[in-house]
Amino acid sequence: MRLKPGKIAVTILISVFVLLLAVFFAISPVAKYVIEKNSVEWTGRKITMKHLFINLWEMNITVKDLKVYENESNAVFFSAGKIFTDISVLPMLKSEYRIHTIQIESPRVLIEQTGDQFNFDDLVKRFTAADTTKKEPGKTSEPTKYRVERMEITGGTITYRDKVMNNEIVLQQFKLSCPLLVWNSPMLNVATQFKFKSGGAADASLALNLDSLSYNLTANIQRLDLQLIKPYLKDYVKTSYFGGLMSSKLLIKGDFDVPEAVAIKGNISLADFRIEDEAKVTVASWKDFAIAIDSLDVAGNIYDFGEISLENPYLLFEYYANSDNFTNMMVPSETVSTDTSVAVDLVDYSNPFTIMADYVKQISKDYIISNYTAKDVLMHNGHVVYKDYTLEDKFVYDLENLEMSSGRISSKSDSITFDMSCLANRSGKLKAHLAFDPRDYMNMSINYNIDKMRISDFNPYSKFYVAHAFVEGMLFYNSTNTIRNGKLKSTNVMSIKKIEVSKKMKGMGLYEMPLRLAITILTDRKGNIDLDIPVEGDLKDPTYKFGKVIWQIVKNLLVKAATAPFDLLAKAFGGNEEDIKYVRFDYLQKQFDSRQTKSLDMISKALEDKPGLTISMVQVASHQSEKELLALSLAKGMYYKKNILQPPKDSLDASDYKAIEGISNLDSLFNTWLNQQLLPEDVSGMPSQIKCQKLIGDQMLIQEVEKLFAFRNKLVLDYFVKGKRLDSTRIKITNTLDEKSAEFESTPRYTVEFVVDE
């Protein structure tokens, strides 16, 4: 039977339609199969996907749950929840590739670095290999024509792991968009935003010229927690904590081909910053540090800043015999190799801080900052604590409420000024004014004023050098200093009110100085000393030291006073206000001496003569200082009995206790013994005060100090009640509750307050 032509046509159409349907429905699974089967051969990585759909009618491709694995591993290197792209067909006939959209949803990528090696190096090597295909001579290949109208990444996660530093940084909620990418336009515009898993967020937009490599970058960071960079600091500094919250809004213009051609505008701040040493002691911190950048142009040598402010800064500096707390935190530099073939300045690319330091070095090597301005430099509520352990006794000085302001600063100005004020050791007030020529530091003026500074705060130095302590005395000091062309003219007016010096301390003092006699002669009838010290000198002379000159003059005055005729002596004996206001004693003291009995007798007489009066006495002494000295005394006793006392005996006499008292805190043999007692802990870098407390034990020291406080209170009460027959109800004796203020007292004391029963 012959088929009619119409039936043949229908049959062909049906066959073609069936074939097209077969191709339409079969191409996606076939493509998925081919890609997964040949992924290792094509890319060097295994690739899997849950779903692949190729829409031939609309020319779009959808991939779901794509996974790219690590090289020769079942660990996932890259994954995406969904990838979608659509392609225009007609332009492809003209060898043009037009993509309307590239969308990537929920991508996850893991970047691992081991030294200078990355887990994607194999991909870079494979797809950037040189093209070895032979080309016909005289023919130049046409550029690939492409157009991507929208590229978008949403919900991404980027994990970076540094295996050397054992550190991980995770970017979450990552978004990236590129509105247009065209083959014949060099401009690339990209915007991104993300959050840090460790805290903080960022967003940025980049406009890059791919031909010239010039760029405009807008970068914003919100409260980035800097703890994420702590592992990279271990090459430089030893810390138990390093953190702060960094924020910035910056507009940056530059050229990747010319790194130094960078210009910046915006602001940077670092809030809640803190750094602790290995013992978890805070050595530096601040509430907020902010810099406003009006214009920073490295190549143009322009550095214009707005306000630079520092809020609530804190600094702890401890000075030891051979080091200090900041030096101890530094990681020692490695010994430079003697192999001349090894470059000294090799960059460690496993540490971004090394890279950054090298980058800054390269940029700044040909530039000198000579053109700068700042609207103001401010510091508010600063706090600096200085501790010196190089003396027999620990010296502590505390600067609080530190304020500083500058006014406008400019390298072109004739004068830049700074004003500063602070409270010193809860007592003295310091104010200073500095003005200098930024183009010539040999032209400046420095004026400062000190009010009500306790001389006794410096007793660790006076005892160490001249074997005397200041019992009383307030310093008032005014200094005006003018420097012109390096020539100094200085006036220094010093006034010390109600000064009193202890007797010479046996076995102490580096210098022989009749300080007590000199002070006695120099004081007027009111117990004051007034000195006017003019100073002149040439600061260009390297041997000239301004501070040494002033104190040399003071020393000469003291020596002169000590050798002055006896008719200068004018000392009245008897009681004064201080004798009845305070009862002073020494740390660890358990029995009264004549100084205390004099005060107690005067108080007793006042109570006997005024029956309506009662008194309240408060023992003001530092528990911590008492603990330190008690620990030293007990540890020295143990050391004396085991290492010095020969032959051993059951009980110690006065000569033994005197010998124990004579053991220096800085004695090397004593400190070596302490180190041995505390093994296996390495305490060689600690002060002897801390070593002794560790040896004796804090619990025992607390109990003994509490007993000592109670014993002294009973001693005072018995003196009044049993010795002077006074009514015990008229006498109230307590201990201070303000331990912090007690730490700033130079010596322990009872403060006395007279009360009338209303």
VORO-252507 format. One line per 3 residues: number of its first residue (from 1); their letters; for each residue x, y, z of C-alpha. Coordinates in steps of 0.5 Angstrom, whole numbers, plus 500, padded with zeros to 3 digits. Example, Ala and Ser with C-alpha at 12.3 -4.5 7.8 and 13.67 -1.06 7.14 Angstrom:
% residues 2
1> as> 525/491/516  527/498/514
This chain:
% residues 758
1> mrl> 500/500/500  503/507/498  503/512/503
4> kpg> 500/519/501  505/525/502  500/528/507
7> kia> 501/522/512  509/522/510  509/530/512
10> vti> 505/528/519  510/522/520  516/527/519
13> lis> 513/532/524  511/528/529  518/524/529
16> vfv> 522/531/529  517/533/535  519/527/539
19> lll> 526/528/538  526/535/540  522/533/546
22> avf> 527/527/547  533/532/547  529/537/551
25> fai> 528/532/557  534/528/556  540/534/555
28> spv> 539/536/562  541/529/566  546/527/560
31> aky> 550/534/561  549/532/569  552/525/568
34> vie> 558/528/563  560/533/567  560/529/574
37> kns> 564/523/570  569/528/567  570/533/572
40> vew> 576/530/575  579/530/568  577/537/566
43> tgr> 578/541/573  582/536/577  577/536/582
46> kit> 571/532/583  564/536/582  557/533/584
49> mkh> 550/537/583  543/535/586  540/538/580
52> lfi> 542/541/573  536/544/568  538/546/561
55> nlw> 532/550/558  533/550/551  527/554/549
58> emn> 529/560/554  537/559/554  538/559/561
61> itv> 541/554/566  539/552/573  544/548/578
64> kdl> 542/546/585  546/544/590  553/544/586
67> kvy> 559/542/590  566/542/588  571/538/592
70> ene> 578/539/594  584/536/590  584/529/591
73> sna> 579/529/597  572/528/599  572/535/603
76> vff> 568/540/600  572/546/597  566/550/594
79> sag> 558/549/594  552/553/592  545/552/593
82> kif> 543/555/587  546/558/580  542/561/575
85> tdi> 544/564/568  541/566/562  544/567/555
88> svl> 542/571/549  542/566/543  542/571/537
91> pml> 548/575/539  552/568/539  551/567/532
94> kse> 555/573/531  560/570/536  558/575/542
97> yri> 556/572/548  551/576/552  549/573/559
100> hti> 543/577/562  544/574/569  548/570/573
103> qie> 546/569/580  549/565/585  545/563/592
106> spr> 548/561/598  555/559/596  560/557/601
109> vli> 568/557/600  573/554/604  580/558/603
112> eqt> 586/554/606  593/557/607  599/553/609
115> gdq> 605/558/609  605/561/602  601/555/599
118> fnf> 593/555/598  588/550/597  586/553/590
121> ddl> 593/553/587  592/547/583  586/551/579
124> vkr> 590/557/578  596/553/575  591/549/571
127> fta> 587/555/568  593/560/567  597/555/564
130> adt> 601/558/557  597/556/551  601/552/547
133> tkk> 597/551/541  600/553/534  597/559/531
136> epg> 598/561/524  603/566/523  600/573/521
139> kts> 594/572/524  591/576/530  586/573/534
142> ept> 580/577/535  578/579/542  572/575/546
145> kyr> 566/579/546  562/578/552  557/582/556
148> ver> 554/580/563  548/585/564  548/583/572
151> mei> 552/578/576  549/577/583  552/573/589
154> tgg> 547/572/596  547/569/602  555/567/601
157> tit> 559/564/607  567/565/606  571/561/611
160> yrd> 579/563/611  583/558/615  591/559/616
163> kvm> 594/553/618  600/556/620  597/561/625
166> nne> 591/556/627  586/561/625  580/562/622
169> ivl> 576/568/619  569/567/617  565/572/613
172> qqf> 557/571/613  551/573/609  556/575/604
175> kls> 553/579/598  556/581/591  553/585/585
178> cpl> 556/587/579  551/591/574  555/590/568
181> lvw> 561/587/565  562/589/558  568/586/553
184> nsp> 569/593/550  569/597/557  575/597/562
187> mln> 570/599/568  569/594/573  564/596/578
190> vat> 563/591/584  559/592/591  559/587/597
193> qfk> 557/587/604  558/581/609  558/580/616
196> fks> 564/577/621  562/571/625  567/574/630
199> gga> 563/580/630  563/586/626  560/588/619
202> ada> 563/591/612  560/594/606  564/596/600
205> sla> 564/599/593  569/599/588  570/602/581
208> lnl> 576/599/577  579/601/571  582/594/568
211> dsl> 586/598/563  590/603/567  588/599/574
214> syn> 586/606/577  580/605/582  575/609/587
217> lta> 574/605/593  568/606/598  569/602/604
220> niq> 565/602/611  567/597/617  562/597/623
223> rld> 565/595/630  570/589/627  572/585/633
226> lql> 580/585/633  581/579/637  581/576/630
229> ikp> 588/578/628  591/576/635  594/570/632
232> ylk> 598/574/628  601/578/633  604/572/636
235> dyv> 610/573/632  611/580/635  608/581/642
238> kts> 606/576/648  599/577/650  593/574/653
241> yfg> 588/578/650  588/583/645  582/586/642
244> glm> 578/592/640  572/594/636  574/598/629
247> ssk> 570/602/625  571/606/619  568/610/613
250> lli> 573/611/608  574/614/600  580/611/597
253> kgd> 583/613/590  589/610/588  593/606/582
256> fdv> 595/598/583  601/600/579  603/605/583
259> pea> 602/603/590  604/610/593  599/614/589
262> vai> 594/613/594  589/618/597  584/617/603
265> kgn> 578/621/606  574/619/611  574/617/619
268> isl> 577/611/623  575/609/630  578/604/635
271> adf> 573/603/641  574/599/647  581/597/646
274> rie> 585/593/651  591/589/651  593/584/657
277> dea> 600/581/658  601/574/659  599/574/666
280> kvt> 592/577/664  594/584/667  591/590/663
283> vas> 597/594/660  594/599/655  587/600/654
286> wkd> 582/606/652  575/607/651  575/610/644
289> fai> 580/613/639  578/617/633  581/620/627
292> aid> 578/624/622  581/624/615  580/630/611
295> sld> 585/629/606  591/624/606  595/624/599
298> vag> 602/620/600  604/622/593  602/629/594
301> niy> 605/629/601  598/632/604  596/630/611
304> dfg> 590/634/613  586/631/619  580/633/622
307> eis> 579/632/630  584/626/633  581/624/640
310> len> 583/619/645  578/617/650  579/614/657
313> pyl> 586/612/655  590/607/660  597/605/661
316> lfe> 601/601/666  609/602/665  613/597/670
319> yya> 620/598/671  625/593/673  632/592/674
322> nsd> 634/590/667  627/591/663  620/593/663
325> nft> 613/590/662  613/592/655  620/590/653
328> nmm> 618/583/657  612/583/652  616/583/646
331> vps> 618/577/642  625/577/641  628/578/634
334> etv> 631/572/631  638/571/630  640/574/623
337> std> 643/568/619  650/569/617  649/566/610
340> tsv> 650/572/605  645/568/600  639/569/605
343> avd> 636/576/604  635/579/611  628/583/609
346> lvd> 625/577/606  617/578/607  613/572/611
349> ysn> 607/571/607  604/567/612  603/573/616
352> pft> 599/579/613  602/584/618  609/582/615
355> ima> 606/584/609  603/590/611  609/593/614
358> dyv> 613/591/608  608/595/604  608/601/608
361> kqi> 616/601/608  616/601/600  610/606/600
364> skd> 614/611/605  621/610/603  621/616/598
367> yii> 617/620/602  618/625/608  612/627/612
370> sny> 613/635/612  606/638/610  601/636/615
373> tak> 595/639/619  590/637/624  584/641/627
376> dvl> 585/639/634  588/633/638  584/631/644
379> mhn> 585/626/650  580/626/656  580/622/662
382> ghv> 587/619/661  590/614/667  598/613/667
385> vyk> 600/608/672  608/608/673  611/602/678
388> dyt> 619/602/679  622/596/682  629/598/682
391> led> 629/601/688  629/598/695  622/599/696
394> kfv> 617/599/690  615/606/687  608/607/685
397> ydl> 606/614/681  599/615/679  597/620/674
400> enl> 589/620/673  584/625/670  589/626/664
403> ems> 587/632/660  590/634/653  588/639/648
406> sgr> 592/642/642  588/647/638  589/647/630
409> iss> 596/644/628  599/645/622  606/644/619
412> ksd> 606/651/616  604/655/623  609/659/627
415> sit> 607/655/633  603/649/635  601/649/642
418> fdm> 599/643/647  595/644/654  595/638/659
421> scl> 593/637/666  592/631/671  591/629/678
424> anr> 598/626/681  597/620/686  590/623/688
427> sgk> 594/629/691  598/634/687  595/637/681
430> lka> 599/638/674  598/643/669  603/645/663
433> hla> 603/649/657  607/647/651  608/651/645
436> fdp> 613/650/639  615/651/632  614/645/628
439> rdy> 620/647/623  625/648/628  624/644/635
442> mnm> 630/649/638  625/654/639  619/653/644
445> sin> 616/655/651  614/650/656  611/652/662
448> yni> 608/648/668  605/648/675  605/643/680
451> dkm> 600/644/686  600/640/693  604/634/691
454> ris> 606/630/697  613/630/697  613/623/701
457> dfn> 610/620/695  617/620/693  620/616/699
460> pys> 622/610/695  627/614/692  629/619/698
463> kfy> 630/612/702  634/609/696  639/615/695
466> vah> 640/619/701  637/614/707  631/619/709
469> afv> 624/619/708  619/625/708  614/624/713
472> egm> 610/631/711  611/636/706  607/639/700
475> lfy> 610/641/694  608/647/690  612/648/684
478> nst> 612/653/678  617/653/672  617/657/666
481> nti> 622/655/660  624/659/654  628/656/648
484> rng> 631/660/643  635/657/638  637/652/643
487> klk> 639/657/648  635/655/655  632/661/660
490> stn> 628/658/666  626/660/672  623/655/677
493> vms> 620/657/684  619/651/689  615/652/695
496> ikk> 615/646/700  610/647/706  610/643/712
499> iev> 616/639/711  619/634/715  624/629/714
502> skk> 625/622/718  632/620/721  637/617/717
505> mkg> 636/610/716  642/605/717  645/601/712
508> mgl> 641/605/706  643/611/702  647/611/696
511> yem> 650/618/697  652/621/704  647/627/705
514> plr> 645/631/711  638/632/709  635/632/715
517> lai> 639/638/718  639/641/711  631/641/711
520> til> 631/644/718  636/650/717  632/651/710
523> tdr> 625/651/713  622/658/716  618/658/722
526> kgn> 612/656/719  616/650/717  616/652/709
529> idl> 622/652/704  622/657/699  627/656/693
532> dip> 628/661/687  632/657/682  634/660/675
535> veg> 637/656/670  641/657/663  644/653/658
538> dlk> 645/651/651  641/645/649  645/643/643
541> dpt> 651/641/648  650/634/648  653/634/655
544> ykf> 647/639/658  642/635/662  636/640/664
547> gkv> 633/636/669  640/634/672  642/642/673
550> iwq> 636/643/677  637/638/682  644/639/682
553> ivk> 642/646/684  638/643/689  643/639/692
556> nll> 648/645/693  643/649/696  642/643/701
559> vka> 649/642/702  650/649/703  644/650/708
562> ata> 647/644/712  654/647/713  651/654/714
565> pfd> 652/658/721  648/655/727  645/662/728
568> lla> 641/660/722  637/654/726  630/656/728
571> kaf> 626/650/731  621/650/736  619/644/740
574> ggn> 613/642/742  606/639/739  603/642/733
577> eed> 596/641/729  599/635/726  601/631/732
580> iky> 594/631/734  590/630/728  594/624/726
583> vrf> 598/618/730  603/615/725  606/609/725
586> dyl> 610/604/720  608/598/717  608/591/721
589> qkq> 609/596/727  606/592/734  609/597/739
592> fds> 609/605/740  615/609/740  616/616/742
595> rqt> 612/619/736  606/615/737  606/616/745
598> ksl> 607/624/744  600/624/739  596/620/744
601> dmi> 598/624/750  596/630/747  589/627/745
604> ska> 589/624/752  590/631/755  585/634/750
607> led> 580/628/752  581/630/760  580/637/759
610> kpg> 574/637/755  569/632/758  564/633/753
613> lti> 569/630/747  569/624/744  574/621/739
616> smv> 573/617/732  580/614/730  580/610/723
619> qva> 586/606/722  588/608/715  593/603/712
622> shq> 594/599/706  592/591/707  596/590/700
625> sek> 602/594/703  602/590/709  601/583/706
628> ell> 607/585/701  612/587/707  610/581/712
631> als> 611/576/706  618/579/705  619/579/713
634> lak> 617/572/713  621/570/707  627/573/709
637> gmy> 627/570/716  626/563/713  632/564/708
640> ykk> 636/567/714  635/561/718  636/556/712
643> nil> 642/559/709  645/564/713  644/562/721
646> qpp> 650/558/723  650/554/727  642/553/728
649> kds> 639/555/734  632/554/737  630/562/738
652> lda> 633/568/735  635/574/738  635/581/737
655> sdy> 642/581/733  638/576/728  632/580/727
658> kai> 637/586/725  641/581/720  634/579/717
661> egi> 632/586/717  638/588/713  637/583/707
664> snl> 636/587/701  629/586/697  634/586/691
667> dsl> 639/581/694  641/576/688  642/570/693
670> fnt> 636/572/696  632/572/690  636/566/687
673> wln> 633/562/693  626/565/692  626/562/685
676> qql> 628/555/687  623/555/693  618/556/687
679> lpe> 620/551/682  617/549/677  614/555/676
682> dvs> 619/560/673  619/567/677  625/569/675
685> gmp> 622/575/672  618/577/678  619/582/683
688> sqi> 621/580/690  615/582/693  611/578/689
691> kcq> 615/572/690  615/572/697  607/573/697
694> kli> 607/566/693  612/563/697  608/565/704
697> gdq> 601/564/701  595/569/700  591/566/705
700> mli> 596/566/711  598/573/709  590/575/710
703> qev> 589/572/716  596/575/719  594/582/717
706> ekl> 587/582/720  590/580/726  595/585/726
709> faf> 590/591/725  586/588/730  592/588/735
712> rnk> 594/595/733  587/597/735  587/594/742
715> lvl> 594/597/743  591/604/742  584/603/746
718> dyf> 588/600/752  593/606/752  587/610/753
721> vkg> 583/606/758  588/602/762  594/607/761
724> krl> 590/614/762  584/611/765  579/614/760
727> dst> 572/612/759  572/607/753  565/609/751
730> rik> 568/616/749  573/612/744  571/609/737
733> itn> 576/605/733  575/603/726  579/601/720
736> tld> 578/605/714  573/602/708  577/606/703
739> eks> 582/601/701  584/604/695  585/611/698
742> aef> 589/607/703  594/605/698  596/612/696
745> est> 598/614/703  606/614/704  605/611/711
748> pry> 600/608/716  596/612/720  590/613/725
751> tve> 586/619/723  583/623/729  576/626/729
754> fvv> 573/630/735  566/629/736  561/633/740
757> de> 555/629/743  549/633/740
